[in-house]
Amino acid sequence: MGLNALDFLVIAAYLVAVTLFGLCFRTRERTLRGYFLAGNRIPWLAISISIVAAETSTLTIISVPGMAFSGDFRFLQLGLGYIVGRVFVALMLVPQYFRGELVTAYQLMARRFGERMRAMTAGLFLLTRAAAEGVRVFAVAIVVRIALGSVLGGMSSLGRDVAAIGIVTALTLAYTFEGGMAAVIWTDVVQLSLYVAGAVLAVFTLGHGVAGGWSAIAGAAAPLGKLQVFDWSLRWSDTYTFWAGVIGGAFLTTASHGTDQLIVQRLLAARSEREAKGALIASGVAVFAMFALFLAIGTGLWAYYRAEAPGVVFARTDAVFPTYIAARMRHGLAGLMVAAILAAAMSNLSAALNSLSSTSVVDFYARWFSEASEARRLRLSRALTGMWAVVLFALAIAARHGGTVLEMGLSIASVAYGALLGVFLLGVLTRRATERGALVGMLCGLAVNVGCWVGTRIPYTWWVVVGSAVTFAVGYAVSCALNRRGFVVTGD
């Protein structure tokens, strides 16, 4: 069927409206804390919604349904681990961030170990967050290439991707550049509401599109094992077992929500430590529910295409949901669904731009040029927001030849998260760990995780566990050995 003028009007209206809404938060702040933490005026519910928006993104909307389309519900086990990890972060790491006037997660490393460790952790964040975010931004191109194929038909595949990514990046940059964290969080609230509404709409549409509705979908899927959630097997090479999901998911979330500036910055914007903890844990329950919702959509898509187009073949499962939206949904609703997917992309991109800029300024520029005025730092923050937008645009284009976008993004992040989490645990849980020992441990953990990525069949769900364990064990052992030999090191 394809999109028509009404759908394009809905998409254009959304893009214009959300950009203008974000620009309403054009800040008059004169400090970095005001620009990057919104003056600590954000209520916990808005922060929780923003965390969900930043964490789920377009990858969730297009990749999670694809997993259920070709498989089952075992990915949901990862969501259980996400809740467990959040509880640990709330109890052990959030209190550390609220002791002092911190703007980034890596200032905690400077306070505990020293400036070298701060630079290492902040630099690792910048590299891996940019790479992982490039994959997420590329997911926009998958949707637009399918949804707007009739409009962009005269362009090459590369040209369509450049146009799609460029439009979304430019519009997101406009309000992120002007409004800082306040614009990011409040546009997240609007955007998450839109794409959750779109997901619920898709559930109803699929229920009406399959004869017998959802009871028939479940009846067809259950005997084939497509509704399986728990996998109790002990095979380490399987990506989605109960143990990999809960243990690996807990470690992954402890790293992403406890050491990644993308999330920590939101927690630091809360009005109090208590509200930050509440926002964090509530977001875990919401993410679990969203995973279940999008997996259900994937099962509905499987039943729909099984009945309506049994011979159809998709080159990648990421394309199943966007194809259904563009070809099968009613006009107007299809435009709303495409707008919802773009909303997810923009919310995550704005978060990435703000967190990359804050780390660049606070953890590097402000250290090197301590005499720079607050006004100059604020101007640089906006300039770096623009620079990172260009970098992410380029990385998104480079990600065109990767695999499934959700797993690709999680894999890139997991390589670094193990080392980051191990260092943070050394700082928070031990008194004997030193900066030099932690640096050695971090390098070893990072090397082991790179080895897992390129040289083993160990699934990404275990990489954070392995990397953090190696970092912690080596870092603590080296610290103890250096202490016994009488080395004088910072952080003790």
LOTI-723261 format. One record per residue (C-alpha): residue in one letter; residue number from 1; x, y, z. Coordinates in Angstrom, 3 decimals, padded with zeros to 6 digits. Layout:
! residues N
r  k  x  y  z
A  NUM  X  Y  Z
...
//
This chain:
! residues 492
r  k  x  y  z
M  1  000.000  000.000  000.000
G  2  002.767  002.439  000.902
L  3  002.539  005.833  002.575
N  4  000.484  008.630  001.080
A  5  000.239  012.417  001.469
L  6  -001.636  012.128  004.784
D  7  001.135  009.974  006.273
F  8  003.818  012.386  005.106
L  9  001.851  015.269  006.593
V  10  001.664  013.503  009.961
I  11  005.417  012.786  009.922
A  12  006.309  016.363  008.927
A  13  003.941  017.810  011.538
Y  14  005.558  015.702  014.236
L  15  009.105  016.657  013.268
V  16  008.260  020.355  013.249
A  17  006.211  020.214  016.457
V  18  008.767  018.320  018.552
T  19  011.597  020.560  017.369
L  20  009.628  023.702  018.271
F  21  008.681  022.153  021.622
G  22  012.329  021.467  022.397
L  23  013.264  025.010  021.449
C  24  010.801  026.288  024.068
F  25  013.415  025.244  026.617
R  26  016.017  027.546  025.145
T  27  018.090  028.045  028.253
R  28  019.266  031.224  029.897
E  29  021.508  029.259  032.216
R  30  024.910  030.740  032.838
T  31  026.548  027.672  034.394
L  32  027.547  024.206  033.235
R  33  025.401  022.620  035.950
G  34  022.426  024.580  034.733
Y  35  022.977  023.572  031.109
F  36  023.900  019.927  031.688
L  37  021.785  019.152  034.806
A  38  018.823  021.516  034.247
G  39  019.473  023.196  037.587
N  40  018.376  020.022  039.446
R  41  014.755  020.992  038.882
I  42  013.509  017.855  037.068
P  43  010.892  015.696  038.893
W  44  011.583  011.993  039.311
L  45  008.840  010.800  036.967
A  46  010.180  012.853  034.062
I  47  013.686  011.538  034.743
S  48  012.407  007.951  034.830
I  49  010.615  008.404  031.500
S  50  013.728  010.007  030.038
I  51  015.876  007.056  031.149
V  52  013.488  004.664  029.423
A  53  013.523  006.798  026.277
A  54  017.311  006.933  026.250
E  55  017.687  003.216  026.886
T  56  015.142  001.813  024.464
S  57  015.502  003.907  021.295
T  58  014.755  002.914  017.701
L  59  016.704  -000.310  018.208
T  60  014.022  -001.566  020.573
I  61  011.181  -000.625  018.260
I  62  012.536  -002.342  015.162
S  63  014.872  -005.052  016.491
V  64  012.926  -006.534  019.410
P  65  009.859  -007.349  017.266
G  66  012.267  -008.927  014.782
M  67  013.622  -011.212  017.508
A  68  010.158  -012.553  018.302
F  69  009.297  -012.755  014.601
S  70  012.167  -015.153  013.963
G  71  012.440  -016.632  017.465
D  72  010.714  -016.407  020.817
F  73  010.457  -014.354  024.049
R  74  013.769  -015.360  025.652
F  75  015.144  -011.838  025.190
L  76  012.778  -010.865  028.011
Q  77  015.099  -012.607  030.499
L  78  017.527  -009.745  029.926
G  79  014.858  -007.370  031.253
L  80  014.829  -009.208  034.590
G  81  018.565  -008.636  034.884
Y  82  018.022  -004.969  034.087
I  83  015.844  -004.598  037.191
V  84  018.364  -006.399  039.420
G  85  021.196  -004.207  038.157
R  86  019.240  -001.021  038.834
V  87  018.687  -001.999  042.453
F  88  022.451  -002.409  042.916
V  89  023.167  000.955  041.269
A  90  020.561  002.659  043.472
L  91  022.061  001.198  046.640
M  92  025.788  001.410  045.890
L  93  026.540  004.049  043.247
V  94  023.823  006.709  043.360
P  95  024.783  007.768  046.933
Q  96  028.358  008.279  045.738
Y  97  027.218  010.635  042.975
F  98  025.263  012.811  045.366
R  99  028.282  013.408  047.602
G  100  029.611  016.593  046.130
E  101  028.838  018.840  043.175
L  102  029.344  016.317  040.386
V  103  028.339  016.908  036.778
T  104  029.736  013.697  035.240
A  105  030.229  010.127  036.440
Y  106  033.969  010.361  035.891
Q  107  034.511  013.090  038.443
L  108  033.894  010.319  040.979
M  109  036.912  008.493  039.583
A  110  039.050  011.614  040.021
R  111  037.932  011.907  043.630
R  112  038.659  008.248  044.382
F  113  041.751  007.507  042.255
G  114  043.083  010.590  040.511
E  115  043.027  012.511  037.255
R  116  044.607  009.783  035.106
M  117  041.791  007.389  035.915
R  118  039.262  010.103  035.284
A  119  040.735  010.693  031.824
M  120  040.818  006.967  031.054
T  121  037.220  006.291  032.024
A  122  035.888  009.459  030.386
G  123  037.845  008.788  027.207
L  124  036.606  005.208  027.031
F  125  033.054  006.463  027.439
L  126  033.448  008.962  024.596
L  127  034.802  006.339  022.204
T  128  032.327  003.563  022.908
R  129  029.255  005.755  023.351
A  130  029.930  007.449  020.030
A  131  030.386  004.094  018.270
A  132  027.291  002.521  019.825
E  133  025.237  005.646  019.183
G  134  026.232  005.640  015.547
V  135  024.585  002.231  015.240
R  136  021.431  003.533  016.907
V  137  021.240  006.522  014.603
F  138  021.641  004.240  011.596
A  139  018.457  002.446  012.662
V  140  016.613  005.581  011.532
A  141  017.767  004.949  007.971
I  142  016.285  001.445  007.976
V  143  012.872  002.865  008.816
V  144  012.994  005.844  006.467
R  145  014.359  003.786  003.577
I  146  011.311  001.524  003.785
A  147  008.667  004.080  004.776
L  148  009.675  006.858  002.384
G  149  010.833  004.677  -000.473
S  150  008.356  006.216  -002.907
V  151  009.607  009.736  -002.171
L  152  013.289  008.856  -002.218
G  153  012.998  006.334  -005.031
G  154  015.276  008.244  -007.386
M  155  018.140  008.251  -004.900
S  156  020.778  005.610  -004.319
S  157  020.723  003.515  -001.142
L  158  023.542  005.625  000.284
G  159  021.754  008.831  -000.688
R  160  018.542  007.767  001.070
D  161  020.466  006.860  004.232
V  162  022.347  010.162  004.226
A  163  019.111  012.113  003.767
A  164  017.257  010.239  006.519
I  165  020.051  010.417  009.078
G  166  020.868  014.019  008.196
I  167  017.307  015.285  008.699
V  168  016.843  013.614  012.088
T  169  020.315  014.663  013.285
A  170  019.827  018.292  012.271
L  171  016.426  018.646  013.934
T  172  017.583  016.943  017.137
L  173  020.682  019.113  017.275
A  174  018.565  022.278  017.062
Y  175  016.805  021.854  020.404
T  176  019.633  019.999  022.175
F  177  022.067  022.799  021.283
E  178  019.727  025.483  022.611
G  179  017.960  023.875  025.532
G  180  020.501  021.564  027.154
M  181  019.326  018.849  029.533
A  182  015.944  020.442  030.239
A  183  015.044  020.261  026.537
V  184  016.371  016.706  026.299
I  185  014.351  015.351  029.221
W  186  011.039  017.066  028.458
T  187  011.137  016.159  024.774
D  188  011.905  012.596  025.892
V  189  008.643  012.621  027.857
V  190  006.681  013.634  024.758
Q  191  008.535  011.267  022.448
L  192  008.251  008.209  024.695
S  193  004.530  008.836  025.102
L  194  004.203  008.907  021.322
Y  195  006.030  005.707  020.566
V  196  004.396  003.760  023.394
A  197  001.042  004.894  022.017
G  198  002.219  003.771  018.584
A  199  003.165  000.344  019.947
V  200  -000.235  -000.102  021.589
L  201  -001.839  000.942  018.303
A  202  000.192  -001.704  016.475
V  203  -001.006  -004.371  018.932
F  204  -004.639  -003.509  018.217
T  205  -004.021  -003.341  014.465
L  206  -002.380  -006.772  014.415
G  207  -005.195  -008.189  016.542
H  208  -007.706  -007.065  013.913
G  209  -005.481  -008.109  011.012
V  210  -005.230  -011.776  012.017
A  211  -008.356  -013.924  011.937
G  212  -009.305  -014.816  015.492
G  213  -007.284  -011.972  017.000
W  214  -004.687  -012.375  019.692
S  215  -006.117  -015.624  021.027
A  216  -005.512  -017.160  017.599
I  217  -002.019  -015.650  017.443
A  218  -001.129  -017.134  020.842
G  219  -002.723  -020.460  019.893
A  220  -000.567  -020.713  016.773
A  221  002.643  -019.506  018.418
A  222  002.585  -021.521  021.668
P  223  002.887  -025.061  020.202
L  224  005.925  -023.942  018.208
G  225  007.687  -022.601  021.310
K  226  007.488  -018.981  020.150
L  227  006.135  -017.823  023.521
Q  228  008.994  -019.371  025.501
V  229  010.429  -016.932  028.045
F  230  012.735  -018.971  030.263
D  231  015.648  -021.072  029.086
W  232  017.261  -022.911  032.016
S  233  020.038  -024.520  029.965
L  234  023.634  -024.152  031.107
R  235  025.176  -023.758  027.652
W  236  027.521  -020.789  027.929
S  237  027.453  -020.212  024.168
D  238  023.715  -019.436  024.121
T  239  022.994  -015.710  024.167
Y  240  019.601  -015.778  025.873
T  241  019.461  -018.238  028.749
F  242  018.064  -017.412  032.187
W  243  021.576  -017.180  033.626
A  244  022.963  -015.044  030.815
G  245  019.876  -012.848  030.914
V  246  019.651  -012.249  034.649
I  247  023.349  -012.277  035.563
G  248  024.593  -010.741  032.330
G  249  021.695  -008.282  032.214
A  250  022.337  -007.223  035.821
F  251  026.018  -006.553  035.105
L  252  025.204  -004.796  031.835
T  253  022.711  -002.489  033.540
T  254  024.979  -001.851  036.507
A  255  027.588  -000.687  034.013
S  256  025.294  001.278  031.716
H  257  023.296  002.957  034.486
G  258  026.093  003.316  036.994
T  259  029.107  004.292  034.881
D  260  027.729  005.664  031.594
Q  261  027.294  009.439  031.526
L  262  024.254  009.042  029.255
I  263  022.229  007.735  032.218
V  264  024.182  009.104  035.199
Q  265  023.672  012.647  033.912
R  266  019.911  012.174  034.179
L  267  020.192  010.864  037.732
L  268  022.337  013.854  038.696
A  269  019.613  016.169  037.342
A  270  017.152  014.894  039.976
R  271  016.063  017.101  042.838
S  272  017.396  014.671  045.448
E  273  019.164  011.346  045.894
R  274  015.888  009.703  046.886
E  275  014.145  010.866  043.704
A  276  017.067  009.667  041.594
K  277  016.794  006.177  043.107
G  278  013.041  006.063  042.569
A  279  013.372  007.188  038.957
L  280  016.022  004.556  038.264
I  281  014.130  001.570  039.671
A  282  010.814  002.621  038.130
S  283  012.504  002.828  034.736
G  284  013.544  -000.828  035.032
V  285  009.959  -001.988  035.451
A  286  008.906  000.188  032.501
V  287  011.660  -001.197  030.235
F  288  010.664  -004.768  031.092
A  289  007.063  -003.970  030.138
M  290  008.193  -002.351  026.878
F  291  010.297  -005.378  025.947
A  292  007.231  -007.578  026.488
L  293  005.080  -005.236  024.390
F  294  007.454  -005.197  021.413
L  295  008.058  -008.952  021.581
A  296  004.293  -009.408  021.423
I  297  004.237  -007.217  018.324
G  298  006.872  -009.471  016.763
T  299  004.772  -012.550  017.410
G  300  001.766  -010.780  015.912
L  301  003.813  -009.939  012.822
W  302  004.863  -013.579  012.510
A  303  001.238  -014.710  012.608
Y  304  000.140  -012.011  010.177
Y  305  002.738  -012.758  007.508
R  306  002.305  -016.489  008.023
A  307  -001.358  -016.129  007.077
E  308  -001.270  -013.277  004.561
A  309  002.086  -013.696  002.821
P  310  003.554  -017.109  003.709
G  311  006.296  -016.907  001.088
V  312  007.646  -013.497  002.051
V  313  011.340  -013.339  002.941
F  314  013.007  -010.460  004.786
A  315  016.698  -009.747  004.259
R  316  016.965  -008.691  007.925
T  317  014.461  -009.036  010.745
D  318  014.968  -005.349  011.622
A  319  012.927  -004.569  008.493
V  320  009.813  -006.599  009.387
F  321  008.016  -004.031  011.553
P  322  008.842  -000.987  009.372
T  323  007.682  -002.942  006.309
Y  324  004.387  -003.803  007.982
I  325  003.850  -000.168  008.961
A  326  004.507  001.149  005.463
A  327  002.677  -001.547  003.516
R  328  -000.156  -002.777  005.730
M  329  -001.329  -000.095  008.171
R  330  -004.034  002.418  007.336
H  331  -003.011  005.818  006.088
G  332  -002.584  008.320  008.864
L  333  -001.886  005.556  011.379
A  334  001.129  004.482  009.344
G  335  002.410  008.056  009.399
L  336  001.896  008.183  013.151
M  337  003.876  004.958  013.587
V  338  006.785  006.250  011.493
A  339  006.707  009.453  013.555
A  340  006.797  007.324  016.723
I  341  009.914  005.506  015.529
L  342  011.563  008.822  014.663
A  343  010.606  010.045  018.146
A  344  012.566  007.175  019.678
A  345  015.568  007.997  017.519
M  346  015.524  011.690  018.363
S  347  015.159  011.137  022.104
N  348  018.172  008.850  022.212
L  349  020.273  011.029  019.940
S  350  019.610  014.150  022.020
A  351  020.696  012.294  025.153
A  352  023.890  011.133  023.504
L  353  024.787  014.605  022.232
N  354  024.305  016.154  025.654
S  355  026.258  013.486  027.529
L  356  029.149  013.454  025.036
S  357  029.378  017.245  025.234
S  358  029.260  017.318  029.042
T  359  032.048  014.746  029.372
S  360  034.197  016.522  026.793
V  361  033.911  019.870  028.575
V  362  033.897  018.862  032.249
D  363  036.364  015.974  032.189
F  364  038.823  017.327  029.639
Y  365  038.548  020.999  028.686
A  366  037.812  022.264  032.203
R  367  040.842  020.362  033.535
W  368  043.208  021.589  030.855
F  369  041.958  025.178  030.882
S  370  040.962  025.700  034.481
E  371  041.185  029.474  034.092
A  372  038.447  029.547  031.411
S  373  035.332  031.457  032.454
E  374  031.970  029.759  032.942
A  375  030.566  031.660  029.966
R  376  033.350  030.383  027.723
R  377  032.808  026.816  028.890
L  378  029.110  027.144  028.180
R  379  029.778  028.397  024.659
L  380  032.150  025.504  024.074
S  381  029.514  023.057  025.363
R  382  027.154  024.140  022.613
A  383  029.907  024.012  019.990
L  384  030.863  020.485  021.037
T  385  027.230  019.425  020.869
G  386  027.351  020.361  017.193
M  387  030.686  018.641  016.675
W  388  029.427  015.379  018.190
A  389  026.354  015.555  015.954
V  390  028.664  015.514  012.932
V  391  030.666  012.604  014.394
L  392  027.554  010.523  015.077
F  393  026.240  011.266  011.599
A  394  029.471  009.918  010.103
L  395  029.471  006.830  012.344
A  396  025.839  006.105  011.462
I  397  026.748  006.055  007.780
A  398  029.679  003.753  008.576
A  399  027.319  001.345  010.408
R  400  025.352  000.606  007.229
H  401  027.040  -002.744  006.679
G  402  026.621  -004.160  010.199
G  403  024.324  -006.913  011.431
T  404  021.196  -006.745  013.581
V  405  021.302  -003.226  014.960
L  406  020.188  -003.961  018.532
E  407  022.738  -006.694  019.156
M  408  025.426  -004.721  017.320
G  409  024.833  -001.704  019.568
L  410  024.795  -003.791  022.746
S  411  027.962  -005.621  021.694
I  412  029.917  -002.398  021.155
A  413  028.818  -001.038  024.513
S  414  029.516  -004.303  026.353
V  415  033.157  -004.352  025.264
A  416  033.847  -001.196  027.274
Y  417  031.305  -001.629  030.049
G  418  033.185  -004.521  031.656
A  419  036.316  -002.441  032.231
L  420  034.340  000.606  033.347
L  421  032.247  -001.329  035.839
G  422  035.272  -003.139  037.262
V  423  037.030  000.171  037.940
F  424  033.959  001.727  039.556
L  425  033.511  -001.334  041.779
L  426  037.169  -001.131  042.799
G  427  036.631  002.468  043.819
V  428  033.379  001.953  045.685
L  429  033.828  -001.475  047.293
T  430  037.506  -001.451  048.284
R  431  039.847  000.769  050.226
R  432  043.130  -000.820  049.134
A  433  042.707  -000.346  045.391
T  434  045.043  002.284  043.959
E  435  045.036  004.308  040.781
R  436  047.946  002.434  039.262
G  437  046.447  -000.943  040.084
A  438  043.052  000.128  038.759
L  439  044.621  001.341  035.503
V  440  046.330  -002.022  034.967
G  441  043.137  -003.866  035.789
M  442  041.127  -001.695  033.420
L  443  043.494  -002.309  030.520
C  444  043.442  -006.056  031.168
G  445  039.652  -006.148  031.382
L  446  039.330  -004.184  028.164
A  447  041.801  -006.477  026.380
V  448  039.932  -009.593  027.530
N  449  036.611  -008.198  026.317
V  450  038.055  -007.295  022.933
G  451  039.323  -010.878  022.769
C  452  035.833  -012.172  023.607
W  453  034.424  -010.048  020.790
V  454  036.829  -010.986  018.012
G  455  038.148  -014.382  019.030
T  456  035.523  -016.397  020.918
R  457  031.916  -017.548  020.732
I  458  031.095  -016.133  024.157
P  459  027.845  -014.142  023.660
Y  460  027.790  -010.419  024.452
T  461  025.483  -011.011  027.429
W  462  028.510  -012.366  029.351
W  463  031.111  -009.810  028.296
V  464  030.412  -007.300  031.068
V  465  030.584  -010.080  033.662
V  466  033.922  -011.302  032.321
G  467  035.431  -007.854  031.816
S  468  034.420  -006.468  035.202
A  469  035.636  -009.618  037.004
V  470  039.035  -009.451  035.290
T  471  039.345  -005.692  035.910
F  472  038.416  -006.025  039.568
A  473  040.619  -009.068  040.266
V  474  043.704  -007.780  038.428
G  475  043.264  -004.231  039.730
Y  476  042.984  -005.360  043.337
A  477  045.870  -007.836  043.063
V  478  048.199  -005.271  041.472
S  479  047.214  -002.654  044.066
C  480  048.023  -005.033  046.922
A  481  051.336  -006.000  045.321
L  482  052.366  -002.369  044.835
N  483  051.384  -001.496  048.381
R  484  053.534  -004.290  049.762
R  485  056.496  -003.003  047.752
G  486  056.080  000.489  049.177
F  487  054.927  002.335  046.083
V  488  053.324  005.701  046.737
V  489  050.189  005.978  044.597
T  490  047.299  008.355  044.367
G  491  043.857  007.537  045.664
D  492  044.914  005.824  048.929
//
